Amino acid sequence: MFDKLRVVAQDASIRIWMEELAKVAAWPACSAGPELIDQIRALEELKAAASAAQARAAALVDSAVRRSQADAGVQKEQLGKGIGAQIGFARRESPHRGTQLLGLARILTKEMPKTLQALSGGFISEWRATILARENACLTLADRQRIDDMLAGNPAELEALGDRQLIARIKGLAYGMDPASVVNRAAKAESERFVSCRPAPDTMTYLTGLLPVAQGVEVFATLAREADRLRVAGDSRGRGQIMADTLVERITGRSKAGDVRVEVQLVMTDQTLLAGAAEPAVLPWYGVIPAQFARDLVRRKLETSGSNDGSRNSGSSGNTTTEVWLRRLFTAPSTGQLVDMDSKARLVPAGLARFIAARDQNCRMPWCGAPIRHFDHIRPWHVGGTTAANNVQGLCEACNHAKEAPGWACSVSNGEPGAGPYR
């Protein structure tokens, strides 16, 4: 089915559209004005219509692959496994995002025809269609279809709603139809609270917490009150800076925002080790950091500690104390790949797991990039695969499960492991 999607994407009519769209860059500057604004609007509507076509295609793929898997004797509970990842590959998205898009396609094609029609007509974007499908998910099919008809049945009115207005409208209708379902959904949502950390530009991070509304508001209000108090007392930091520093201090228990324990993984060649060549550094749970930033971080700790053993340094300056662990990882000069490690065990040992995590840094599945959760044999153990660095890859949980779907295989191409459905 993936081949069929690719053939559809190469259809002559679609290619003609792509060629025409490419001419936008060649339009003369003198044509800028109302005409180009109209073109931008038309292109936005075209994007929405394309999203609707993708949803219909994804639903067809889902049905066809499920039939094929059933005919092949796949167990009922395994039907559909891996389809979301295929949709993600086709759209250059992660398997997780592909599964979300497949779920939206199923809802639009089977449960919310008016919303799909509004998307096809360019009245709403794919994101607005997602909001419509998401916010009434707790209701029965009949109630969801009533909301679909009430909101998407009037596309001109729907088109004028912003995201917040649309969410408020759906919530109001949903609560009026089935208050118990809305309350139960809120209770279930509390069980899905979590904290995540992801890279931000300029060696910063986004620390995100999904909390029940009362707790989230309380946390924010507490930080805001503390920032206001310190500002009144003469603190020169900005309000946002104080809130961020207070958050770190109260969670870690340290009196200074700079008091941290970090491990810097120095990925280096023999030239870096022996001749002082420059190579990037990696911070676990963050990623690649500029070489100078890493050098400054380590140098400060070496200077304050007076130690130069290169493995562990504990520096202090006033109330600031930081432990810096350096893990030296060596690469092959010709390829830049980290050197090999192996094990005779079936399960990946801790040392090899740390090595793979440092080498891969994120899930190796194309367009994913989620944190590594599983260490997977590329060539399965039961068919002779070894527990070695060249046969182990780091994957997120979703991608590792997706690759076990019927018709999938892993291989190594040009030294790079990868996975995907059989072509």
KAVENDA-V785454 format. One record per backbone hydrogen bond with DSSP energy under -0.5 kcal/mol. CO is the residue of the C=O (numbers start at 1). NH is the residue of the N-H. E is the energy in kcal/mol with one decimal. If there is no record, write none. Layout:
{{CO,NH,E} {CO,NH,E}}
//
This chain:
{{1,5,-2.1} {2,6,-1.8} {3,7,-2.2} {4,8,-2.3} {5,9,-2.2} {6,10,-0.9} {7,10,-0.8} {8,11,-1.7} {11,15,-2.1} {12,16,-2.1} {13,17,-1.9} {14,18,-2.4} {15,19,-2.3} {16,20,-2.3} {17,21,-2.7} {18,22,-1.8} {19,23,-0.6} {20,23,-1.0} {21,24,-1.7} {22,25,-0.7} {23,26,-1.2} {24,27,-1.6} {28,31,-1.8} {29,32,-1.9} {31,36,-0.5} {33,36,-0.6} {33,37,-2.0} {34,38,-2.3} {35,39,-1.8} {36,40,-2.6} {37,41,-2.1} {38,42,-2.5} {39,43,-2.7} {40,44,-2.0} {41,45,-2.1} {42,46,-2.1} {43,47,-2.3} {44,48,-1.9} {45,49,-2.4} {46,50,-2.4} {47,51,-2.1} {48,52,-2.1} {49,53,-2.1} {50,54,-2.4} {51,55,-2.2} {52,56,-2.2} {53,57,-2.4} {54,58,-2.8} {55,59,-2.2} {56,60,-1.9} {57,61,-2.5} {58,62,-2.5} {59,63,-2.1} {60,64,-2.6} {61,65,-3.0} {62,66,-2.1} {63,67,-2.1} {64,68,-2.4} {65,69,-2.8} {66,70,-2.4} {67,71,-2.5} {68,72,-1.4} {69,74,-2.5} {70,73,-1.5} {75,78,-1.6} {75,79,-0.6} {76,79,-1.2} {78,81,-1.8} {80,83,-1.7} {82,86,-1.6} {83,87,-2.3} {84,88,-2.3} {85,89,-2.5} {86,90,-2.5} {87,91,-1.7} {88,93,-3.6} {89,92,-1.4} {94,98,-2.8} {95,99,-2.2} {96,100,-1.8} {97,101,-2.5} {98,102,-2.3} {99,103,-2.3} {100,104,-2.2} {101,105,-2.3} {102,106,-2.3} {103,107,-2.0} {104,108,-2.8} {105,109,-2.3} {106,110,-2.0} {107,111,-2.7} {107,112,-1.8} {112,116,-1.9} {113,117,-2.2} {114,118,-2.4} {115,119,-2.3} {116,120,-2.4} {117,121,-2.0} {118,123,-2.3} {118,124,-0.8} {119,122,-1.3} {125,129,-2.1} {126,130,-1.9} {127,131,-2.2} {128,132,-2.2} {129,133,-2.1} {130,134,-2.8} {131,135,-2.6} {132,136,-0.6} {134,137,-1.5} {136,139,-1.6} {140,144,-2.6} {141,145,-2.3} {142,146,-1.6} {143,147,-2.3} {144,148,-2.4} {145,149,-2.1} {146,150,-2.6} {147,151,-2.6} {147,152,-0.6} {148,152,-1.2} {148,153,-0.6} {149,153,-0.6} {151,154,-1.1} {154,157,-0.6} {154,158,-2.3} {155,159,-2.5} {156,160,-0.7} {157,160,-0.7} {158,161,-1.5} {162,166,-2.7} {163,167,-2.6} {164,168,-2.6} {165,169,-2.4} {166,170,-2.4} {167,171,-2.7} {168,172,-2.3} {169,173,-2.1} {170,174,-3.0} {171,175,-2.5} {172,176,-1.7} {173,177,-1.7} {174,178,-2.7} {178,182,-1.5} {179,183,-2.3} {180,184,-2.6} {181,185,-2.1} {182,186,-1.9} {183,187,-2.0} {184,188,-2.2} {185,189,-2.2} {186,190,-1.1} {187,191,-0.6} {188,191,-1.0} {189,192,-1.5} {190,193,-1.2} {194,210,-2.9} {196,208,-2.6} {198,206,-3.0} {200,204,-1.0} {204,200,-2.8} {205,207,-0.7} {206,198,-1.9} {206,208,-0.7} {208,196,-2.9} {209,211,-0.8} {210,194,-1.1} {212,216,-2.8} {213,217,-2.6} {214,218,-2.0} {215,219,-2.7} {216,220,-2.3} {217,221,-2.8} {218,222,-2.4} {219,223,-2.2} {220,224,-2.5} {221,225,-2.6} {222,226,-2.1} {223,227,-2.2} {224,228,-2.5} {225,229,-2.4} {226,230,-2.3} {227,231,-2.3} {228,232,-2.2} {229,233,-1.6} {230,235,-2.9} {231,234,-1.4} {238,242,-2.4} {239,243,-2.2} {240,244,-2.3} {241,245,-2.7} {242,246,-2.8} {243,247,-2.0} {244,248,-2.0} {245,249,-2.5} {246,250,-2.6} {247,251,-1.8} {248,252,-2.7} {249,253,-1.9} {256,259,-1.6} {258,260,-1.3} {260,262,-0.5} {260,323,-0.8} {262,264,-0.5} {262,325,-2.3} {263,265,-0.6} {263,284,-0.8} {264,266,-0.8} {264,327,-2.0} {265,267,-0.9} {265,282,-2.3} {266,268,-0.8} {266,329,-2.4} {268,331,-2.0} {269,273,-1.9} {270,274,-2.8} {271,275,-2.6} {271,276,-0.5} {271,277,-1.2} {272,276,-0.8} {280,267,-0.9} {281,289,-2.4} {282,265,-2.8} {282,284,-0.6} {283,286,-2.1} {283,287,-2.3} {287,283,-2.6} {289,281,-1.3} {290,294,-2.2} {291,295,-2.7} {292,296,-2.7} {293,297,-2.2} {294,298,-2.5} {295,299,-3.0} {296,300,-2.3} {297,301,-1.3} {298,302,-2.5} {299,303,-2.7} {300,304,-2.1} {301,305,-1.8} {302,306,-2.3} {302,307,-0.6} {311,326,-1.9} {313,315,-0.6} {313,324,-2.6} {315,322,-1.8} {317,320,-1.9} {319,321,-0.6} {320,317,-2.2} {322,315,-2.2} {322,324,-0.5} {323,262,-2.3} {323,325,-0.5} {324,313,-1.9} {325,264,-2.8} {325,327,-0.5} {326,328,-0.6} {327,266,-1.4} {329,268,-3.1} {330,339,-2.5} {332,336,-3.0} {337,332,-3.1} {341,389,-3.5} {343,387,-0.7} {349,353,-2.6} {350,354,-2.4} {351,355,-1.8} {352,356,-2.8} {353,357,-2.6} {354,358,-2.1} {355,359,-2.2} {356,360,-3.3} {356,361,-0.5} {357,361,-1.8} {360,362,-2.6} {363,369,-0.8} {365,368,-1.9} {370,363,-2.9} {374,376,-0.6} {374,395,-2.8} {376,393,-2.5} {378,380,-0.7} {380,383,-1.3} {380,385,-2.6} {381,384,-1.8} {386,388,-1.5} {387,343,-1.9} {388,391,-2.2} {389,392,-0.9} {391,378,-2.8} {393,376,-2.8} {393,395,-0.5} {394,364,-2.2} {395,373,-2.4} {395,374,-3.1} {396,400,-2.1} {397,401,-1.9} {398,402,-2.3} {399,403,-2.1} {401,404,-1.2} {402,405,-1.9} {405,408,-1.6} {407,422,-3.3} {409,420,-1.5} {411,413,-0.5} {411,418,-2.3} {413,416,-2.0} {415,417,-0.5} {416,413,-2.6} {418,411,-2.3} {420,409,-2.0}}
//
